[in-house]
Amino acid sequence: VVLRVSSHVIWYTALSMDGRIADGQDSLDWIEAIGPYEGSGTEFHAFLATIDAAVVGASTLRWLLRGGHGWPHGDLPTWLVSHDPGLVDRVGPTEAPFTRVEGNLEPVFEAIAAAGHRRVWLCGGGDVAGQALALDRIDEVVVTIAPVALGKGPSLFEGLALPHRTFQLAECRPLGGGAARLRWERARG
Ligand SMILES: NC(=O)c1ccc[n+]([C@@H]2O[C@H](COP(=O)([O-])OP(=O)(O)OC[C@H]3O[C@@H](n4cnc5c(N)ncnc54)[C@H](OP(=O)(O)O)[C@@H]3O)[C@@H](O)[C@H]2O)c1
């Protein structure tokens, strides 16, 4: 008997009121529109503590590199989605394996599951998230909505004709600081 165990993939991100994850200048300064709230410093770390692998898109990684952050999650086995082999060199050595992939992401999610990773953080961006949604590989979406609209910029899911996947609302609450937390779980079948 062959047991096929899949990973639980979570797209966890900050979002503007108009559904964008970055503004037209590729900046995340707008996230500061969220005022201080209880747990703001610890919540993301608590989430990260439940994660055992990460998937990141080239533009999201380039944004981090431009900010001088490097890849802050080098302790997590990470799959970088990019056509650019040079990006791996720019990240440098990491504690956990850092693997570049390109093309169809289906075998990538298969490989992550086969490696035994149960909870996977999709770090972004909207382009990679849109492909994962099209493949029905998004199991959970967790967004922190900032009280600001941006008008332009990549959206939560990018794609020309995304299939209409439905989700169940699992959480919907004021977070404090003007922000809202929404969490959905994929409703299959
Ligand atoms: N609000 C938040 O918390 C948050 C979270 C994450 C990201 N962001 C922001 O979102 C922006 C990036 O999002 P995005 O949607 O524009 O981009 P993204 O998903 O991070 O990256 C898209 C890029 O990845 C590469 N790529 C995507 N699919 C591929 C495939 N199947 N095979 C090979 N390469 C592939 C391509 O670049 P190459 O061809 O150049 O490799 C593509 O242009 C950044 O500004 C980032 O800071 C914000």
The ligand as a Tripos MOL2 file, in Angstrom:
@<TRIPOS>MOLECULE
LIG
   48    52     1     0     0
SMALL
NO_CHARGES

@<TRIPOS>ATOM
      1 N1          2.5170   41.9060    1.9540 N.am      1 LIG1
      2 C1          3.3700   40.9330    2.2030 C.2       1 LIG1
      3 O1          3.5220   40.5050    3.3520 O.2       1 LIG1
      4 C2          4.1290   40.3350    1.0610 C.ar      1 LIG1
      5 C3          4.4200   38.9730    1.0380 C.ar      1 LIG1
      6 C4          5.1060   38.4610   -0.0490 C.ar      1 LIG1
      7 C5          5.4860   39.2890   -1.1010 C.ar      1 LIG1
      8 N2          5.1940   40.6110   -1.0430 N.ar      1 LIG1
      9 C6          5.6030   41.5210   -2.1360 C.3       1 LIG1
     10 O2          5.0470   41.0740   -3.3650 O.3       1 LIG1
     11 C7          5.9080   41.4280   -4.4200 C.3       1 LIG1
     12 C8          6.2190   40.1990   -5.2590 C.3       1 LIG1
     13 O3          5.0590   39.5180   -5.6350 O.3       1 LIG1
     14 P1          4.8330   39.0410   -7.1470 P.3       1 LIG1
     15 O4          3.4830   38.4280   -7.2620 O.co2     1 LIG1
     16 O5          5.1360   40.2160   -8.0190 O.co2     1 LIG1
     17 O6          6.0010   38.0030   -7.4160 O.3       1 LIG1
     18 P2          6.5270   36.5900   -6.8250 P.3       1 LIG1
     19 O7          5.4350   35.5790   -6.8590 O.co2     1 LIG1
     20 O8          7.2700   36.7920   -5.5590 O.co2     1 LIG1
     21 O9          7.6310   36.2420   -7.9420 O.3       1 LIG1
     22 C9          7.2740   36.1990   -9.3040 C.3       1 LIG1
     23 C10         8.5120   35.8350  -10.1220 C.3       1 LIG1
     24 O10         8.9500   34.5240   -9.7600 O.3       1 LIG1
     25 C11         9.4430   33.8560  -10.9070 C.3       1 LIG1
     26 N3          8.5180   32.7530  -11.1990 N.ar      1 LIG1
     27 C12         7.1870   32.6720  -10.8840 C.ar      1 LIG1
     28 N4          6.6850   31.5010  -11.2850 N.ar      1 LIG1
     29 C13         7.6860   30.8230  -11.8640 C.ar      1 LIG1
     30 C14         7.7960   29.5260  -12.4220 C.ar      1 LIG1
     31 N5          6.7260   28.7110  -12.4820 N.pl3     1 LIG1
     32 N6          9.0010   29.1120  -12.8930 N.ar      1 LIG1
     33 C15        10.0890   29.9360  -12.8070 C.ar      1 LIG1
     34 N7         10.0500   31.1820  -12.2740 N.ar      1 LIG1
     35 C16         8.8770   31.6140  -11.8020 C.ar      1 LIG1
     36 C17         9.4470   34.8830  -12.0340 C.3       1 LIG1
     37 O11        10.6600   35.6310  -11.9320 O.3       1 LIG1
     38 P3         12.0280   35.2660  -12.7300 P.3       1 LIG1
     39 O12        11.6210   34.8490  -14.1160 O.co2     1 LIG1
     40 O13        12.7750   36.5510  -12.6960 O.co2     1 LIG1
     41 O14        12.6990   34.1920  -11.9830 O.co2     1 LIG1
     42 C18         8.2990   35.7850  -11.6100 C.3       1 LIG1
     43 O15         8.3580   37.0530  -12.1960 O.3       1 LIG1
     44 C19         7.1750   41.9990   -3.7800 C.3       1 LIG1
     45 O16         7.0800   43.4120   -3.7810 O.3       1 LIG1
     46 C20         7.0850   41.4820   -2.3710 C.3       1 LIG1
     47 O17         7.7560   42.3030   -1.4610 O.3       1 LIG1
     48 C21         4.5140   41.1380    0.0070 C.ar      1 LIG1
@<TRIPOS>BOND
     1     1     2 1
     2     2     3 2
     3     2     4 1
     4     4     5 ar
     5     4    48 ar
     6     5     6 ar
     7     6     7 ar
     8     7     8 ar
     9     8     9 1
    10     8    48 ar
    11     9    10 1
    12     9    46 1
    13    10    11 1
    14    11    12 1
    15    11    44 1
    16    12    13 1
    17    13    14 1
    18    14    15 2
    19    14    16 1
    20    14    17 1
    21    17    18 1
    22    18    19 2
    23    18    20 1
    24    18    21 1
    25    21    22 1
    26    22    23 1
    27    23    24 1
    28    23    42 1
    29    24    25 1
    30    25    26 1
    31    25    36 1
    32    26    27 ar
    33    26    35 ar
    34    27    28 ar
    35    28    29 ar
    36    29    30 ar
    37    29    35 ar
    38    30    31 1
    39    30    32 ar
    40    32    33 ar
    41    33    34 ar
    42    34    35 ar
    43    36    37 1
    44    36    42 1
    45    37    38 1
    46    38    39 2
    47    38    40 1
    48    38    41 1
    49    42    43 1
    50    44    45 1
    51    44    46 1
    52    46    47 1
@<TRIPOS>SUBSTRUCTURE
     1 LIG1         1 GROUP 0 **** ****
